[in-house]
Amino acid sequence: MARASEKTAKAEQDEAAAEPAYDALVARLEKVVEALEAGDLPLEASVERFAEGVQLAREASRRLDEAERRVELLVKGADGEEAVPLDEERAER
């Protein structure tokens, strides 16, 4: 049984390594936005860059959502209490 979980963990690590890091996604998105804002691209190239930017933004958003879920699981109390959102926690202080 331990071997199966080790293989699953290894597969997840390999998959994560194959995906570009969040910071790399954001850096690429910034370059796409800069190119579009410059206005020097022909229409077809602009449309292609825009489509790439939409995909990058969606992937970055998905990663942020995933990270938020992981953090909520980590801060969830041992007794199963719901995690307090960070904004509410700060407001209570």
N, C-alpha and C positions, 0 to 999 in steps of 0.2 A: 504494500500500500504506500509506503514511504517513497518508493521508486516512482510511482505514478505522479505523486505530488511534486517530486523533484523534476520530472520531465515536464510537467505543466508549468512550473516556475521557470524552467529553462526556456520553454517555448515563449512565455510572456516576455522574458528578458530579450530574447532574439527579436521578437516583434517590435519591442520598444526601441531597440537599437537600430532597427531598419527605418523607423520613422524619424524625420528631422525633429530636433529639439524645439520646444516652444519658442525659445529665443530666436532660433533660426527662421521659424515661420513668421514671427513678427518683423524681423529684419528684412525678409523678402517682401512682405506686405508693404513695408515702408518704401522700399525701392519701387514697387509697382505704383504706389500712390504718387511718388515723386515723378515718375515717368509720365503718368496721366496728367498730373498738374502742370507739367512743363508744356504740354500741348503740342509737342513736336512730332508726335506719332501720326501716321496715316490712320484713317478710320478703322480699317480692318485690324491693324495692330492694336489700336486703342481698345477695340471690342475684345480682342484676345487677352490683353492685359487686364481689362476689367473682369473678365470671367475668371482669370487666375486669381485676382484679388478677392473675388467673392468666395472662391474655394478656400483660399488661405484664411480668410476671416472666419468662415464656418468651422474649419479645422481648429483654429486657435480658440474659438468659443467652446467647441466640444471639449478641448483639453482643459480649459478653465473650469467648465462644469464638472468634469471628471475629478480634477484636483479638489474642488470644493466638496464633492461627495466624500472623497478620501479623508479630507480634514475633518468633516463632520463625524465620520466614523471613528476617527482617532480621538476626538474630544468628547465623544458620547460617554456618558458615565457608565461605570461598571454595572450599575443597577438597571441600565437600560433607559435612563432618562434621556429625553430629547436634548440635543445640543442647543445651547443658547447661541443665536447668531452673534457674531462679533460686534455688530453695530449696536445691538441691544445691550450687550455686556458693557460696552464703553459708556453708553448713556446712563447706566445705573450707577456709575462711579461718581 
